[in-house]
């Protein structure tokens, strides 16, 4: 971490030394200028032809797994052709039963035949120059038949038993394998709603096999027992042979068992060259809040015995409740870091591969937990506003920036425009741009379903995810879509992230908000268990309620990111962005160790804070850093043992920072005041003439200037009028679709109309552009327009050609309602020579129309809410030469250099989605499959499939436009 020390804002006393260094290097200016010019030229070349390692990847689902060598080769070659750079192999549930008649066979997970197929896939991928990652298990979370109940995910279980009148002992709870009684308390009530304020610990050493003696004179109405137990959670969506318990991530023995049994076996498939990385998916171990030696570890780390305080974890026991919960949560985080994250990384390194991790969820990992990941990954939410709120995507990108990781990936398109096969390239771009706006620069597509060719189209699919394999009729557009994504990914890896604001993550408050339930759900289902009685809101202390987890009522809450999301004002991230600042999240433990490199630190409604962290924050403010507290400033020490000695100093720092006459910090009451303070004390990266909450940016600082990725996340055009922070002489627009660039006359003030879901790159530098650029068309000044909406010949599939009286959807014809595939539109166009000199000539497919959210009739997952004139992609050819593919606004393409005077042959190949075909098919019965393998999945959003509009809807025109002088 030494490298981060240089980023801490330096104190005023160091400025003289900085000036001396600047003078010493002044003689090197010509060399530096030459170097910067060379770097700028290389950057432009890299943008025009980006390297292969910036290509998107795909999560490649193997169902069963039931795969064959010919199909493995076929699908890898398809991916290569479509511009995909690699795969993450993920084994999931079976979709078909073994059938000796057809030869269909599910290969048990880790069997010899499964390992042989993995080996073949690795060899074929390397032959094709594709990266291969392997998921370190089947389904999620990790586990399987090798995990005994004694290594299953741990949970603290409690049970209330009332002795009968006059009894001097009480019946013990029934214990099963994997459970151990750890404590008992007398309480005043007779059921699980009893008050715990007066709970008194009683010894359990004298217990028999069935009863516990009560101390003499005990007047308690009932006894509260605490049991070290197991959640009973089993692996979700496992492949055949991978069924079993989820492992205890806090137990190093369980983790080692999994790494040996599963990890070592998987890597036998890669004897000559290990996979690029092994992958750990998001942690979704519902209810896991305990492990067998937790009490021992707690006392060693926190300095006191948790046993007398166990009632505080399930109810209100008084003033110490939240401090105890804090210490419990912090210990859980330390255990997951040391016994899972660090152990998996060590194992990966010992096998000469890397550890790629989605580090959020439950158990309660933090941003700092990412220090144990070689490759940091986030995940998109099914939320079109995720870039303006707390998200796992920004959580991961922030960790990447903090730990100087040049590449940060995200699981992309997880819930895109459900159901499977509904998503189109425009949907892909709309979500991918939101990932780019948060700092992601490697996309892991979710995903590519392996599907044998002999199945009914569109073949196999994952139950709840977008599908991007070649069974999409529009897959011929993927090379151009992938190239756009590759260019943006490449360019956002250059230089350094330039965020000016760090948003403090209130980890200590989050730990204090944790709670366990009093009684586990009777169904013992960690996913859908019913609500259980007991405290599930924080009615005492300074920590707000945590309604984030849907199953918190049943299983309690031990999620850091889930708690923080509930604590942060929902508009806080958007407020910072709207003020013209980009931001990262920052972890308190990182601040404690190395400080903050960001000019501004926003501390949102924090009550509890570690004293060492707060001291560094005060030093940061003294050195010139801007500290803005929102709502309130810290007042409490983090845990129980620190409360008495540290709280007074914490309150003293708050006094000095925010209340004294010459205070260095700034305390504001709400988001509106935060915006004012940011603009008053900070330096925004973008100054907007008018507010643009739909237009976001990502700022990278390069050796020769500044780069901004700008995207319109809305379904209507947005006029961007703003000035961007830079100190360069030249400004250019970079086109991520073509790789070309064009000069900007006034780089100090940008005015640009951005189409729906459009994106741009702005490059400010002192070096001249080296590429020949295309002239930039004006938004007004159209010189020639020719309507070509009539006279088309259309050939759909292998049907006979038809002459169209007008353009319209294929689904208007009953016999084509359920057709999924391509249609070829053909037309002759006659042009005068004079037309060819009127300026750039565009083939324009017509306007778009925004879709109102209410019109969808269902919850809106991430998608492009736009009615397009092309349904859904179009490949344009003129006079026998391919011009390009149209798949996103503005739904037009420059055809100038492909036209000539006289007759021109225009053809447009159009493809729709697979939904039309799916909507005309009977969905397969899962009865027998589930009889054997259980209900491992439930197809989603398949209950109301209808044919979608398809083809060219028009109007279509040729027009020329004036260009910038």
N, C-alpha and C positions, 0 to 999 in steps of 0.2 A: 504493500500500500504506500510505499515511500513516494511513488510517482505522483500521488494525489496531493502531497503536502505542498508542492509548488503552486497548487491552484487556490490555496486558501488566500483570501484577500490580504495583501501585505499591509503591515502597519506603516504609518506615516514616517516612522524612524528608518524604514528601509528604503525610502524613495531615493536618498542620496546614492546608495549603492546601485540602484537601478540605473540612475543617470550615468554613473561611471561605466557601467557595462554597456550602455548605449553608445557612449563616446568611443569605447574600445572597439566596437564593431562597426563604427561609421565608415572606416576605410574599406569594408567589405561590401558596401552598397552595390557597386556594379555587378559583382558576382551574384549577390542575392537577387537582383533584378533579373539577371539572365536565368537564374534557376527558376524564379517564379514564372517567367515567360515560357520556359520549357515545360514546367508542370502544367501550366494552363493549356498548352498545346496538347499534351498527353491526356489531359482531362477531356478536352473536346473530342479527341480521337476515341477515347474509351467510351464516351457517351454515344458516339455515332455507332460504334461496334463494341458493345459491352461484352465483358468476359463471360465465359460459360458459368463460372461459379456464382454469378448473380441471377441465374435462371430460377424460376419458381420450382419448388419440389411438390410432390404429391404423396399424401398418405395412401398407401396401396393396400387396400383391405383384401385379405385372403379369407374367404368364408369357408369354414369347415375345420381346418383348411382342406380344400379340394382343388388342387391345381395340377396342371400338366406342363411338361417342358415346352411343347409347341406353343401353348397359349402364353406361357411366361415370356418366351421370345417375342411373340406377336405383340403383346401389350407393351413391353419395354421399347420395341421398335416404334410403336405408335407414339409413345411419350417422347422419344427422341425427336421424331418428325414434327411433333407439335410444339417443340421449344421448351419442353420440361427438362429440368436438369438433374433430377434424381428422385429417389423414392424412400419412403419410410415404410418398411414392411410391418403390417399390423395384422395379427391373426385374430379372427372374430368367430362368432357363433356360426353354426351350420345353417345353410339355407335350403338344403335338399337332403333327403334320406339316401343312404347307400342303396344302390340299385344294381344287382348283379346282371340284370338284363341289358342295361346300357353301359355298364362298366363305371358308373359314377361312384366315387369313393371318397369319403372324408378321411384324411390322414390324421391320426391322433397327434396332438401337439407334442413335439419333441421326440416323436417316433423316428426310426431310421429313415422312413420314406419322407417324412416332413423335413428332416435335416438335409436329406439329399436334394429336395426341391429348393430349400434355402441356398444351398451351396451352388446349385445351377443358376439360380436367379442372381447371386452375387457375381458369378463368372460372366454371365451375359451382360449385366449392367456395366461391369468394368470394360468389357469388349466394346460397348457402345459409348463409353466415356461418361456414364451416369454415376452419380453419388448414390451410395446405399447406406441408409440407417436402419437399425432394427429396434423394435419395441422390446423392452426387457421383460416380456411376459405376454399373456394373452388376455384380452379384455382389460378391465380396470376396476378398482385398484389392483396392484400386484398381489398375487397369491396363487392358490391352486391346490391340487391333491397332496402336495408335499408339505403343506402347512397343517400341523395338528392343532387341535383346539387350544392347546397350551401356548401356541404361538399366534393365535388369532388376534385381531385388533382388540386392544384392551379398552375397558370402560369401567368407570366407578359406578357400582350398583348400590342402591339403598333400598331398604325395606322396613316398614313399620309393623311391629307385631305387639298386640296388647295382651298382657297376662290376664288370666281369669281372676275373678274376685278371690282374694285370700291366698293366691299362689305366691310362693317365694322364689320361683324361677319362671323363666319365659321360654317358650318354644323357639328353637333356632330356625333361621331360614333354611330352606333346602338348597344345598350347594351341589353343583354338577362339576364335571371335569373342566379344569381351567379356572376354577373359582377358589377364592380363599377369603375367609372372614378376617377383617382387619381391625374393626372397632365397633363399639356399641355405646349408645347414649340413651339416657332417660329423657323423655319429653313429656309435656303436659297433656297433649291431646291423644285421641284414640285412633286417628287415621293419618293419612299422608298430608293433610292440610295443617297439621299441628304447628304451633309457633315453635321456632327453634331458638328463640332468644335465651331461654333458660336451659338449653340442652346440657346435660352433665355426663361426662364420660364415665363409663363403668368398666372394670377389668373384664377381659374375655378369657383369661388364662385358665379359669376354673370350669370352662364349659365342657359338658359331656358331648357325646355324639349328637344328642338331640335337644339339650336344654342348656340354658345359661342361668346360673344362680344370680339372684338379685341381691344387692347389698342390703344389710339389715336396716330397716327403717325407710326403705325406698317407698315413696308415695307416688311415683310416676304412674301415669295411666297407660303408657306404652313405651316400647323400646325401639330406637332407631338403629338399625344395623347398617354397616358399610362393608361392601364386599368388593374385592378386586376381581373383576369379572371380564367377560368377553362380549363383544357386540353380536357375535354370530353372523356378521356380514360375510357374504360370499362374493366371489368375483363376478362382476357384471359383464355380460356379453362374452363369456369365454368360448373358445373353440372346443371342439371335441377332445376330451382328455385333459382339459385345463381347468375343469370345474373344481372348486374347493374354497376353503376359507381365505379371506383377505389377511395378509400378514400384519403383525404388530410393528408399525414403523418406529416405535420407541425401543424395540427389543433388538439388540445387536445380534443375538443368536438367530432370531427369525430372519433378519435381513441377510445374514451370512448364509443361512440355509437356502434362501431364494436365489442369491447370487451364485451359489455353487450348483444347485439343482437345475435352475433355469438358465442363468447367465452363462455358466461354463458350457452347458450343453448347446445353447444357441451358437456360441462362438466356434463350436466344432464344425459348423457349416462354412467357416471362413478360415481354413487352415493356412493359407498362404498370405492373405491380406485381410486384416480385420475390417469390420464395417467402419465407415467414417465416424459414426457416433452410435451410442446406444441411447435409447430415449425413455424418459419417465414422464408419463402424462400427468395432468393436473391431479392433485391429491384430493380425493373425494371419499375419504374414509369416515362416513357419517358416524358421529357419536364417539369417536376414539379419543379418550381423554385420560387414559391411565395405562400403566404397565406394571408388571409384577414387582419390580424393585423401586417403584416411584417414591415411596416414603423414605427409603435410604438415600436416594439421589437428592430428594428435596432438602433433607436436613443438611447434607453435605454442601449444597449450593446456596441455600437460603439462610442457614445458620440456626434454624429452629425446627421443632418437630411439628409436622402438619397434622398429626393424628388428632389432637384435641380440637383442631379448627375445621375438621372435615364438614361439620354442619354448615359452615359458611359457603361451601361450594354449591349447596342446593337450596339455601334459604337465607333469610335475613337474621343474622345473629348479633347485630349491633354495629358499633362504630368501626370495627376492624374488618367487616365483611369484604369490602372491595379491595383492601390491601392484601388480604389473604388470597383472594381470587387472582390478583395481579401476580403474586409469587407463584401460584400454581400454574398460570398460563405461561409465565416466563420460563419456568422449568420445562414445561412441555416443549417449548420452542427450542431450548438448548438440546433436549434429547433428540428431537427430530433432526436437528442440524448435525449433531455428532454421530448419531447411530444410524441414520439413513443417508442424508445428503453427503456427508464426508465419506462414509463407507462406500457408497456407490461410485463416487469419484475415484477413490483409491483403487477400487476393483477395476474400473474402466482403464485407468492409467496402467495398471499391472498387465492389462491385456492389449496395450498399445492402441487404445481407441479413446474417444472423448465422451463426456457425459453431457447430453442435452436434456434440459429439464424445464418443465412447466412448474414453477415453484409458487403455488398459492393454493388456498383451500384449507382442508382439514386433514391431518394435523396442522397446527398453527405456525407455518413458516412465515418469514418476513422477507422484505427486500434484501436484507443482509444475508439471508440464507442462500441467495444466488451466488455468493462468493465461492460456493462449492460446485458450481456448474461451469463447465468449460464453454458450453453453448447455451445462451440464455434464450428462453422462449416464453411468449405470452399467448393469449387466446382472445379472439374477438367475441364480443357479446352479441346476442340477437337483438341489437338495439341500434337504430339508425342515428342515435345521438351519443354513441359510446365515446366518440372523440372529445366530447364536451363534458364528460363526467368521469367519476372514478371508474377505472377499467383495468382488467388484467393486462391489457395490451400496453398501456402506459406504465403500469407497474413493472413489467418486464423491461421495456425500453429504458426506463429510468435506471434500473439495475445495470443494464448494459453500459449506459453513459457513466455511471458512478465507477464501475469497475473497468472502464476503458476497453470494452469489447467492441471492436469495429463492426461486427455483424450481430444483429439481434433478430430472431425469427418470431413468427407468430403463426399459430394455427388459424387459418383464414377460411372463411366461408362455411363455418361449422353449421350454422342454422340458416344459410342463405336461401331466401325465397322458397321455402318448403312448399310442396313435397319434393322428393328427389326428382331430378331432371327438369324441374321448373325453371331453375336459374339459367340466365343467358349471359353472354359476355358483358353487357352493360351492368348487370347486377354485380358481376365479379369486380368490375372497375369501381363501382360505387363503394363497395366495402373495402377493397384494397386501398383506395385513396385514404380512407379513414385510418387504416393501419399506418400508412406512410405519415400521416399528419401527427401521429403519436410517437414516431421515432423508429418504427419497424423498417428493416431493409432486407429481409429475407422472408418470403412467403412460403408456408407449408400448406398446400391446398388440401382441403378436407371435403372430398378426396376423390380417389380413383378406385372404384369397385372392380376387382377382378371378376370377369364374367365370361364363361365359355361361349364360343360363337354359336353353338347349336341351340341355345336357349331362345325362347320367344323374345323379340325386341321389346324394350331396351336392355333386357338381361337383368343380372343381379344388381342390387343396390343396397346401400347402408340404410338402416331404418329411419334415420332422422338427419340426413345430411345431403348437401348438394352433391351431384355426381358429374364428374368432368372427364369421363372416358370417351372413347371414340364412338360409343353408341349414341351420343348426342348428334342429331342431324347437322348441327352447326359446327361440328368439331373441325371442319376445314378452316375455320377462322382462328383457331387456337394459336397458330404460329404468330399472327400479328398481335393478338391479345397478349400472348406470353412475351413478345418483344417489348411491348409497352411496359409491362410489369418489370421486365429485366432491366430496362434502361433506368427506370425510377429507382429500383433497388440498388443498382450500381452507383448512381450519382449520390444517393443518400448515405453511402458508405464513405464518401470522400470528406477529408478534413475532419473537423470535430463538431459535435453538437454544440449549439450556441444558445441554449436556453438561458434566459436571464433570471428566472424565478425557480426556486426550490420550494415545493409544498411539503411541509413537515408531516410525516405520518405519525399519528398519536398512538404509538404502540403500547405505551404504558396504560393509557386509558382503555385501549382495546383489551389488554389482558385483564384489567379490572372488571370489564364487562362480561367476562366469561361466566358460564354457569353450567352445572350439571343438573339433570332432572332428578326429582325425588324417586320416581319409579319409572323403570324402562317400559316402553310400550309392550303390551302383552303379545303382540304379533311378532315381536323380536325382528321386525323388518327395518333395517336402518334407512331404507329409502322412503317407505310409505307408511311407517308406523303411525298409529293414532296419537293424538295429543294425550299427554299424561298430566296429571295434576302437579302442582308445585310452582315455585317461583320461576318465572321466565322473563321478567322485566326487572330493571334496576330501579327500585323505588327509594333506595338509600344512597347517599353519597352524591358525587358530582358527575357520574357517568350516565349518559342518556340511555333509553331503552334500545334494544337491538332486535328489530324485527326482520333482519336481513334474510336469514336462512328459513326456508319454507318449513323445514322439519325441525326447527329449533324447539318448538313446543314439545316434541316427542323425544328429541335426543340431546337437547342442550346446545350451547354455542361455544365452540372453541376454534373459531376462525378469525385470524388477524385481519385479513383483507375483507371478510364479510362484516366484521365489526366496524372497521374504519369506513367502509362504504355507507353504513347506517349513520355514522357519526358526522360525516362531512355534509355540509349544506349541499343540496343537489345542484345548485347553481354556482358553486365556488370555482370549479375548474373553468366553466364558461366565462365567469367574470374576469378571471386572469387573462384568458385568451382574448376576450373582447377589448381589453385595455391595450392590446398590441404586444403582449408578452407570450413567448412560449415557455413551457414549464416542464419540470421533472418532479417526481416524488422523491423524497429523500428520507432515509432511515435514520432514526436517532442514534443507533449504534455506530453508524458511519460518521456522523457528526462527532461523536465522542472520540473516535480514533483519529480522524484526519481533518475534521472541520468541514467547510462547505466552499466549493469553488464558485458558487452562484452569487451574483451581485445582490439578489434579494432573497430573503427567507420569509415565507409566510407560515405563521404558526396558528392553526385554526382551532379555537375553542378548546385548548388543552388545559386540563386540570393537573394531571400527574406527569411528572417528568423526572428523569434520573438527574441527580445533581451534577455529575460529571458532564452530561450533555448540556445542561443549562450554563455551566461555566464556560464551555467552549462557545456557546451562542453569544454570551456576553463579550467574550474576547473578540469574536467575529464582528460584533457591532462596534467595538472600540477601534478595530482595524479598518473601519469604513463600510462594513457590510450593513445592508438595510434590513432591519428586522421589523416585521409588521405582524402583530397579534390581532386575531379577529375574534370578537365576542368577549373573550376574557383572556387573561394571562395566567400562566401556571402558578399554582399555590400549594400543591401537595407533593410530598416525596412519593417515590414510586411504590415501594413495598412496605411490609409491616415493620421490619427491623430498622428501616431508614426513616420511618415516620417522625420519630421524636427528634433525632439529631439533624436531619436534613431539611425538614420542612421550613424551619426558621430561615435558613440561608436561601432556600428557594424563594421565599417571600421577600427576602432582602434584595435578591437579584431582580425580581419583578418590580420592586420599588425603584431601584436604580435605573432599570431599562425603560420603564413606562410612566413613572410618576414623579420622579425628582425634577427639580427645576431645569437641569441641563440633560434630561433623559435622551438617550441615543435611539431607543426603539420607538415604535408608534403603535398605539392601541386604538383599533377602530371597532365600531359596534356591529357592522353588517357588511354585506357584499358591496353595496353601493359606496360605502365609505372606503372599502378596500380599493375599489377602482380609482377613486380620487387620490388615495395615498400612493398607489402604484405610479400614477401619472405625475404626481408631485415629486416623489423622491427617486423613482427609478427612471430608466431610459428604455422606452419601448422599442421593440424591433420593428414594429409597423405602426405608423400614425395614420389612422383612417380619417378621411374627410367626413364620411358618414358611416355609421355602425354597420358592420358586415358579419353578423353572427353565423351566417351560412358558409362563409368563406374562411377556410383555415390555412395555416402555413406551417412549414417546418423549415427551420433555419440551420444551415451548416456554415461554419467558418472555415474557409479554405486558405491556403498559403498566399494566394493572389487575390483574395477578395471574399465575397459572400455569395452564397447560393440559397435561394428560397424555392421550395416546392409549394405551390399555391393550388388549392382545389376548392371548387364549388360543390358542397355536399347536398345541395337542394335540387329540386326538380323544376326550377324556373331559372332563367338567366339572371345573373347578378353583375351589377356594374361596380367594379373595384376601382376606387379612387383613393390612393394612399401614397405615402412616402415610406421607403424602406431604409432601415439603418444600414449605412455602408459608407466607405470613404474612398471609393474608386472613381475613376474617370469615365469608364465605359459601362454600358448596360446592354444586355442582350436577352431576348426571349429564346429559350431552348425548347424545341418541339420533341416531346417524349415519344411521339408516334413515328417521326421520320428521322430523328437524330440531327436535324438541321437547326441552324440558329439564325436570328435576324436582329439587327441593331435596333436599339430604342433611342429615339431622338432625345427625349428628356428623361434621363434616369433618376432625376431627383424627385419626380412626381409621376406616378404610374396611373394611367387611366386605361382600363381594359374591361370589355364586356366578356364575361365568362359564361359559356353555355351551360345548360343543366348538366350536372355531374362532370363538368369540364375541369381540366387541370393544366397548369403551366409550370415552367421552370424559369426563374429569373436569375441571371448570373451577372454580378457586378465585379469588374476586375479592371486592372490597368494594362492588360495585354490585348492586342488586336486579335480579332477573330481570324481564323485561317481557312475556314470552309467557305465555299460558295453557298450563299444563302438564297432561299426563295423569297421573292418580294412579299411583303405583308399586305394582304387585301384590307381595304378600309371597310368599316362596318356599314358605310353608306356609299353612295356613288355608283350604283349598279348601272352598267352601260347597255347590256344586251340581255334579253330574257326570252327564252323559247320554251313554250309548254310542250312537253312530249308525253303527256299522260295517256294518249290514245294510240291505237294502232299496234299494240303489242301482240306477239305470238307467245303463248305459254305452253310449255311441256312439263307435266308433272309426273315424276317417276318414269315408268315405262309406258304411260298412256299416250294416246295420239295427241298431237299438238292441237290447240284451240286458239281461235282469234278472239281477243278480248274487246268487248265493246267499251268496257271501262275497267279501271283497276279496282280491286276489292279483295277481301279475304277469301282464301280457299274454302273456309268453313261455311261460306254462303251457299256452297254447292253440297247437297246432302251426301253425295257419294264420296266427297273428300273430307267430311267432318272429322274422321278419325285417321286421316293420313298424316304421318310424320315422315319428313324427308326433305327433298329438294325440288324446287321448280326452276325451270330455265325460261327467263323472259328474253325475247329477242325483238330487235327493231332496227330499221334502217333510218339514218338521219342524214339529211343533205344540208351542207353548210356552204355559204359563200366565203370566198377568200377573205373578204373584209372582216368577217366575224372573227377570224382567227387572230387578228391584230388588235382586237378591242380590249385586251387585258387577259388576265388569268381566267380560264373557263372552267366552271364547276358543274358537275352533275349533282343536282340537288334533289333528294328524295322526299322533301316536304317537311313541314313543321312538326314539332312535338307538342303534346298536351299533357299538363300535369294531372296526376291522379290524386283525388282527395283521399285522405287517410280513411275517412269514414266509409268511403265507397268500397273498401276491400272486404268489409263484412267480417273481419277476423283480426286477431292481434297481428300487428304489422311487425314481422321480423325484418331483418336487414334486407333491403331490396331497392331497386330503382323504381320509384313511383312515377312512371312516365309512360304515356301511350306513344309509341314510336311509329313512324311511317313505314318502317321496315320490320317485318316480323319473321326472323329476328336478326339475321345477318345477311349481307349481300356481297358477293364477289363480282366485281365489275371487270369486263374485258371489252376492249375496243379494237376492232380490226384484227382480231386474233391474238392480241397481246393483253395479258393480265395487267390491269391498272392497280388494283388493290382491293381491300375489303372494308366495307362500311358496317360498323357495329355499335356506334355510340354517337351522341350529338357532336357536331351539328348535322349528321347524316348527309354529308356531301363529300365529294372527292374531286380533286383537281385532275382534269382530264386533258389539259391544254396540249401537252406534248404527244398525245396519242391521236389527235384529230388531224384531218387534212381536208382540203377543199373538195367538195363533191360528196359522194355517198360514203357514209361511215356505218360499219356494222357494230351495233351495240348489243352486248349480251350481259345479262345479270343473273347469276345463280343465287337463289334465295333459299334459306333453310329455316325451318321452324324448330320447335322443341319436340321432345318425345312424349309430351303430355297428351297430345291428341291421340296417339296410338294407345297410350296407357288407359285413357279414359274410355276407350272402346273395348277393353279387355276385362275379363272376369279376373278378379284378384285371386291369387292362389290360396288354397286352403292350407292352414297351418296346423290342423288338428293332429295329424299323425306325427308331424315333426315335433310338436310340443309334447306329445305323449312320450316321446323318447328323450328329448333334450330339455324339456321344460320351456317356460315362457321367457325365453332369453331376449326377446325384442318385440316391439309393437310398431308396425308401420304407422307413420304419422302423416296426417293431413291427406289421407287417401280416400276419405269418405265422400268427397263432393267433387270429384274430378270432372271437368268439362273441357271440350275442345276450345283451344285458344285461337284468336285471329292469327292468320298466317299469310305470308307473301308480301307483295308491294301494295300498299294502301293508297299511295299518292297524296297530293299531286306531285308529278316529277317534272323538273325543268332543267334546261341548260341555261346558264347565265354567266356573264363575265362581269368582273368588278374592277373598279379603279384600285390602284395600289398607292401605298405611302410614297411620297416623293423622295 
